[in-house]
Amino acid sequence: MQYEYDYENRLTKVVYHGGSYEKYIYSPVGKRLAIERYGAKVNIMRYYD
């Protein structure tokens, strides 16, 4: 697996073997807003309040 972080050391992306990946989206104050999962067969988006 490969991990990517932003300038504030927050996890922003995880790339899995086989090419699927997850993106993590944050608000300007650092609260996690969403996780987007992308794969070969399905894409899933989860959004938080």
N, C-alpha and C positions, 0 to 999 in steps of 0.2 A: 504494500500500500504506500501511497505517497500523500503527504500532508502539506497544505499551504496555509500560511498565516498572514494577517495584515500587519500594518505598522504598529498596532497596539497589542500584538501577539495574540489575537483572537483567531480561532480556527475558521478558515473561510472555504476550504475545499478538501475533500478526501477523494482520492482516485483509487479505485480497487483494481485488482488484477482482472483482466478481461475487458477493461474500458469503461465500466459503469462508474459514476461519481456522484457525490453529494456536494451541494453548495450551501453555505450558511450565510444568511443575510442579517445584518445588524442595524439597529436604529443609530442616529447620531450620538446618543448617550450610552451606547454599548449594549442595549438589550437585544437579545436574539429575536428577530421578527419572523424568520422563515427558514425552513430546510427544504431544498429542492433536490429530489433524487432523480437521476437520469440513468437509464439502463438500456439494454438492447431491445427490450420488449415493452417497457412501461415507464412512464414519467409520473412522479408523485410530488406534489407541492403541499407543504404544511405551513400554515401561517398562524402566528401567535398574537394575542392581544398585549 
